[in-house]
């Protein structure tokens, strides 16, 4: 659980009013740095919120917890959210953006001594993803298509990202869809090698995840949702503009150390929840049969209030290619 720094309660929260307790589902990945920033800087406290964080394996795991009220908010990949809305309209709401792809931030990793050289070599191979029918499988399918393969040519399995390195080293899987900090950890600890960047071609700059709540919670607690949005917008602007802040925050909720956190590849932290960007995910899902019909994402979105910072001036660019990235590239 992450701790929040104290900050004055704004007048809107009411003098002496007890803080509103919420539980937020997070994952040990860079996407969730905004939660850590909001806690460290006291933004939640300033909005009258007392936040407890719990780890979830993915959006599919978080969805029933949001519906039951066990979680009030959770990190949610857009594929899972859009699929949920297509099957059960009006159940989930996305309240603020979290993360967008950048080169080498999401890759397919193999052991250093693997005979696999390209995606074309994956026919018949065992590939681990965090969750099935999610952003991992969708982007993998796009890469397989370019290589002349489909998902039916490989064997997919759900595995915790924390276990993927061990499974690769024991030979129980042949490749794993990974994000940071696990990409860097596998390279450093076992000499793992990148087989392919999962965010190129039609998946380049793909919106990855946002912060979700249930439609019921949003309807019954609009002031809490608004308070969460305001705090997250302030924190998102901070992490978007300062890569050093992300490096300092990652060790507080992941097992990565400060030195490693300073060198990993970081994606983009958008400051809006623009339908035009999120629609790209739904359109890609339609192409790969994740949806039966075209879907408009606008009913799922509850855009946060605007902040003074201009998004185009605050999105953190990818850092210069490091020696590690050069070595990871085939």
C-alpha positions in Angstrom: 0.0 0.0 0.0 1.3 3.4 -0.9 1.3 6.2 1.6 -0.1 9.7 1.0 1.6 12.9 2.0 -0.4 15.3 4.0 -1.9 18.4 2.3 -4.5 21.0 3.2 -8.1 19.9 2.7 -9.8 22.3 0.2 -12.8 24.2 1.3 -15.0 22.1 -1.1 -14.2 19.0 1.1 -15.7 20.7 4.1 -13.7 21.9 7.2 -13.2 18.9 9.4 -15.0 16.5 7.1 -13.7 13.0 7.2 -11.9 11.9 4.0 -13.7 9.7 1.6 -12.1 6.2 1.5 -11.6 4.6 -1.8 -9.7 1.5 -3.0 -7.9 1.6 -6.3 -6.6 -1.4 -8.2 -3.1 -0.9 -9.6 -0.4 -3.0 -11.3 3.4 -3.0 -10.8 4.0 -1.2 -14.2 4.8 2.4 -15.2 1.1 3.0 -16.2 0.3 3.4 -12.5 3.0 6.0 -11.7 0.3 8.7 -11.6 -1.4 7.1 -8.6 2.0 7.1 -6.7 2.5 10.8 -7.7 -0.9 11.8 -6.5 -0.3 10.2 -3.2 3.2 11.5 -2.7 2.3 15.0 -3.6 -0.9 15.0 -1.5 -3.3 15.6 -4.3 -5.7 12.9 -3.1 -5.6 14.4 0.4 -6.2 17.8 -0.9 -9.4 16.5 -2.6 -10.6 14.9 0.6 -9.8 11.3 -0.5 -8.1 8.6 1.5 -6.7 6.1 -1.0 -5.8 2.5 -0.5 -4.1 0.6 -3.4 -4.3 -3.1 -4.1 -2.6 -5.0 -6.9 -4.6 -6.7 -9.7 -3.3 -8.9 -12.5 -5.2 -7.1 -15.2 -8.3 -5.3 -16.4 -10.3 -8.6 -16.7 -9.6 -9.3 -13.0 -10.4 -5.8 -12.0 -13.8 -5.6 -13.7 -15.8 -7.8 -11.4 -14.2 -6.1 -8.4 -15.4 -2.7 -9.7 -18.9 -4.1 -10.2 -19.0 -5.6 -6.7 -17.7 -2.4 -5.1 -14.6 -4.1 -3.8 -12.7 -1.5 -5.9 -13.9 2.0 -6.6 -11.3 2.7 -9.4 -8.8 0.5 -11.2 -6.2 0.6 -14.0 -8.0 -0.8 -17.1 -6.6 -1.6 -20.5 -8.8 -0.1 -23.2 -9.4 -3.5 -24.9 -11.0 -5.0 -21.8 -13.1 -1.9 -21.2 -14.4 -1.8 -24.7 -15.2 -5.5 -24.8 -17.1 -5.1 -21.5 -19.1 -2.2 -22.9 -19.8 -4.2 -26.1 -21.3 -7.1 -24.1 -22.9 -5.1 -21.2 -23.5 -1.5 -22.2 -23.6 1.0 -19.4 -21.6 -1.0 -16.8 -18.2 0.7 -17.0 -16.9 4.2 -17.2 -13.4 5.5 -18.0 -12.7 8.6 -16.1 -9.1 9.6 -16.9 -6.3 8.5 -19.3 -3.3 6.6 -18.0 -0.9 5.4 -20.7 -0.1 5.3 -24.4 2.4 3.2 -26.3 5.9 4.3 -27.2 8.6 2.3 -29.1 10.1 -0.6 -27.1 7.8 -0.1 -24.1 5.8 -3.3 -24.9 7.8 -6.1 -26.5 7.8 -9.8 -27.1 10.8 -11.3 -25.1 12.6 -14.6 -25.6 15.5 -16.2 -23.8 19.0 -15.0 -24.9 19.8 -18.4 -26.4 16.4 -18.8 -28.1 16.5 -20.0 -31.8 13.6 -17.6 -32.5 14.8 -14.7 -34.6 11.6 -13.1 -36.0 7.8 -13.2 -35.5 7.6 -15.6 -38.4 9.4 -18.2 -36.3 6.5 -18.3 -33.8 4.4 -20.9 -35.6 3.5 -23.6 -33.0 5.2 -21.8 -30.2 4.0 -21.1 -26.7 3.4 -17.4 -25.9 2.5 -15.9 -22.6 0.3 -12.8 -22.2 -1.0 -11.1 -19.1 -4.6 -11.8 -20.0 -6.3 -13.3 -23.0 -8.5 -11.2 -25.3 -6.7 -8.0 -24.1 -4.2 -5.5 -25.4 -1.5 -8.1 -25.3 -3.2 -10.5 -27.6 -4.6 -7.8 -29.8 -1.1 -6.3 -30.5 0.4 -9.8 -30.9 -2.2 -10.6 -33.5 -1.3 -7.5 -35.4 2.3 -8.5 -35.4 1.4 -12.1 -36.4 -0.6 -10.9 -39.3 2.4 -9.0 -40.7 4.4 -12.2 -40.4 1.7 -14.2 -42.3 0.4 -16.0 -39.1 -2.7 -15.8 -37.0 -3.5 -16.5 -33.3 -4.4 -20.1 -34.4 -0.8 -20.7 -35.4 0.5 -20.2 -31.8 -0.4 -21.4 -28.3 -1.4 -18.6 -26.0 -1.7 -18.7 -22.2 -2.4 -16.3 -19.4 0.5 -15.8 -17.0 1.3 -13.3 -14.3 4.0 -10.9 -15.6 5.9 -11.5 -12.4 6.3 -15.2 -13.4 7.1 -14.8 -17.1 10.9 -14.6 -16.7 11.0 -17.9 -14.7 8.7 -19.6 -17.2 11.0 -18.5 -20.1 14.1 -19.7 -18.3 12.6 -23.1 -17.4 11.5 -23.6 -21.0 7.8 -23.7 -20.2 7.0 -21.0 -22.7 8.9 -19.8 -25.8 8.1 -16.1 -25.7 6.3 -13.6 -23.4 4.5 -10.3 -24.0 6.1 -7.9 -21.5 6.1 -4.4 -20.4 8.5 -2.4 -18.3 10.0 -2.9 -15.7 10.0 -6.6 -16.6 11.6 -6.1 -20.0 14.7 -4.5 -18.4 14.7 -6.9 -15.5 14.7 -9.9 -17.8 17.5 -8.4 -19.9 19.6 -7.6 -16.8 19.0 -10.8 -14.8 19.0 -13.5 -17.5 20.1 -11.8 -20.8 16.6 -11.9 -22.3 16.3 -10.7 -25.8 13.6 -8.7 -27.6 12.0 -10.6 -30.5 9.7 -7.8 -31.6 8.3 -4.5 -30.6 4.6 -4.9 -30.2 3.8 -1.2 -30.9 4.7 -0.7 -34.5 2.8 -0.3 -37.7 -0.9 -0.1 -37.0 -0.3 -0.4 -33.3 2.1 2.5 -33.1 1.1 5.1 -30.4 -1.8 2.8 -29.4 -3.7 4.0 -26.3 -3.1 1.3 -23.7 -5.0 2.0 -20.5 -7.1 4.4 -18.5 -8.6 4.6 -15.0 -12.0 3.0 -14.7 -14.9 2.9 -12.3 -18.3 1.3 -12.5 -21.2 3.2 -14.0 -23.1 2.7 -10.7 -20.4 4.2 -8.6 -20.1 7.1 -11.1 -23.8 7.8 -10.8 -24.1 7.5 -7.1 -20.8 9.3 -6.2 -20.2 12.0 -8.8 -18.3 14.2 -6.4 -15.9 11.4 -5.5 -15.3 10.7 -9.2 -14.7 14.4 -9.8 -12.3 14.6 -6.9 -10.4 11.5 -8.2 -10.2 13.1 -11.7 -8.9 16.4 -10.4 -6.2 14.7 -8.4 -5.2 12.4 -11.2 -5.0 15.2 -13.7 -2.6 17.1 -11.6 -0.4 14.0 -11.0 -0.6 13.0 -14.7 0.7 16.4 -15.7 3.6 16.0 -13.3 4.7 12.5 -14.5 4.1 13.5 -18.1 6.6 16.4 -17.8 9.2 14.8 -15.5 10.8 11.4 -16.3 12.9 11.7 -13.2 9.8 11.7 -11.1 8.7 8.4 -12.6 12.1 6.9 -11.9 11.8 7.9 -8.3 8.2 6.6 -8.0 8.6 3.2 -9.6 10.6 1.7 -6.7 7.7 2.6 -4.3 5.2 0.2 -5.9 7.4 -2.2 -8.0 10.4 -4.3 -7.3 12.6 -2.3 -9.6 15.4 -0.3 -8.0 16.2 3.3 -8.6 19.1 2.8 -11.0 17.1 0.4 -13.2 14.0 2.7 -13.0 16.1 5.5 -14.5 16.9 3.5 -17.7 13.7 1.7 -18.6 11.6 2.7 -21.6 8.7 4.8 -20.7 5.5 5.3 -22.7 3.3 8.4 -23.0 1.1 9.9 -20.3 -1.7 11.7 -22.1 -3.5 14.5 -20.4 -6.9 14.1 -22.0 -9.4 11.3 -22.7 -9.9 12.2 -26.3 -12.5 9.9 -28.0 -10.6 10.3 -31.3 -7.6 8.5 -29.8 -9.5 5.8 -27.9 -11.5 5.1 -30.9 -8.4 3.7 -32.6 -8.5 0.8 -30.1 -12.1 -0.1 -30.9 -11.5 0.1 -34.7 -8.5 -2.2 -34.3 -10.5 -4.6 -32.2 -13.2 -4.8 -34.9 -10.6 -5.7 -37.5 -9.4 -8.6 -35.4 -12.8 -9.8 -34.4 -12.7 -8.7 -30.8 -16.0 -6.9 -31.6 -18.9 -8.2 -33.7 -19.9 -4.7 -34.8 -18.4 -1.2 -34.9 -18.5 0.5 -31.6 -18.5 4.2 -30.6 -16.3 4.7 -27.5 -17.9 8.0 -26.5 -20.5 6.5 -24.1 -17.8 4.8 -22.1 -15.8 8.0 -21.5 -16.2 10.6 -18.7 -13.6 13.1 -19.7 -11.9 14.8 -16.7 -12.1 18.6 -16.2 -9.5 20.5 -18.1 -6.3 21.6 -16.4 -4.2 24.7 -17.2 -1.3 22.7 -18.7 -1.4 22.2 -22.4 -1.3 18.5 -23.2 1.0 18.9 -26.3 3.5 20.7 -24.1 3.4 18.2 -21.3 3.6 14.7 -22.8 6.9 13.1 -21.9 8.9 12.1 -25.0 10.7 8.8 -25.0 14.3 9.0 -23.7 17.2 8.6 -26.1 18.1 5.1 -27.0 20.3 3.5 -24.4 22.9 0.8 -24.8 20.4 -1.7 -23.4 17.9 -0.8 -26.1 20.5 -1.2 -28.8 21.4 -4.6 -27.5 17.8 -5.6 -27.2 17.2 -4.8 -30.9 17.9 -7.8 -33.2 
